[in-house]
Amino acid sequence: MPRKSTETSRSEMVDDTLDIPNDATDEEAAAIAAAVGAHVRDSYLAAVAATASTEETWDGDRWSFAGRIHGLQGRSVRVPETAPTDAWTAAGRTDRL
């Protein structure tokens, strides 16, 4: 018995058509198409930039860094998200946390 797919295909998620009013002039139609094209391109570039980000973050490391400070200095601190992610720089600023 064939299984029914629960996945949504790209064509089901995105409407690839562009409806331009019948009374639009050629210039208006071109402007609409250019604006939509620019929006789609900007969205694509933003998505690519978000996935290609190589910037270091504290994701998952803030708690271990706070635990290290507690273990070495005997005090509890809350490491802010704005703290430097470079280990040497962060270690030099533990007195300010």
N, C-alpha and C positions, 0 to 999 in steps of 0.2 A: 504494500500500500504506500503510495507516495506521501512524503511528509510535507506538511504545509509550512512554508518558511515564515518565521516571525520577524525577519529582518526587513527593514524598509530600504528600498533601493533609492539611489540618488534621484532618479526621475520622479519618484513619489514625494520626495522631500522638497524639491526645488521646481518651481514653475519656470521653465525655460522660455516662455513666451513673454512678449512685451506688448501690452495693449496701448496703442496710440489712438487718440480720438480721431474719428473720421474727418472732422472739419479742421484738423491741424494742417498748417502749411508745411512744405518741405523743410523749411528752416526750423520750425517748431518741433517737428518730428526728429530732426537731427539733434536738436538741443536736448530733447528728452532722452534719446538714446545715448548721447554723450554723458549726460548726468548720471544715468543709471549705470553705464559702463564704468565711470569713474568711481562710483560708490562700490560697485562689486570689486573693482581692482583694489581700492583702499582697504576694504574688508579682508581681502585675500592677503595683502601685504601685512596688515596688522596681525593676522593669524600666524603667518610665517614668522614674523618678528617675535611673537610671544612664544612660539615653540623653539626658536633658535636662540633664545636668551641664554647667555653664558654667565650672567652675573651671579655671583655667589649670594646665597640667601641663608637665613638662619633656620630654614625648614628642618625641624627635627633635631637641630643642634643646640638650640637655646637651653633646653632642659638639661642636656648633658654638660653644657658649659656651666650652668648654675650649680649642678651637682658637683662638678670639679671644684668650683669655688668653695662650696660648702665643705667638701672633704679636705681641702688644703688650708682654708682660712677659718673654718669653723663658724661660718655665718651664712645665712640664707639671703640670696639676692634674687631680684627679678631682672632678667636680662631683656632690655628693650629691643624691639625689632630694628631700631635705628642704630644699635651698637655695631661697631665695625665687625665685619665677618672675617677679617684677617686674624689668625690666631695670635700672632705676636702683638698686634695693636690692641686687640680685645684684652689680652692678658695684662697689658700695661695700664689698662683703664679700670681694673676691677675695683679699685678704691672708690670709683665714682658710681658704681652700680648699687 
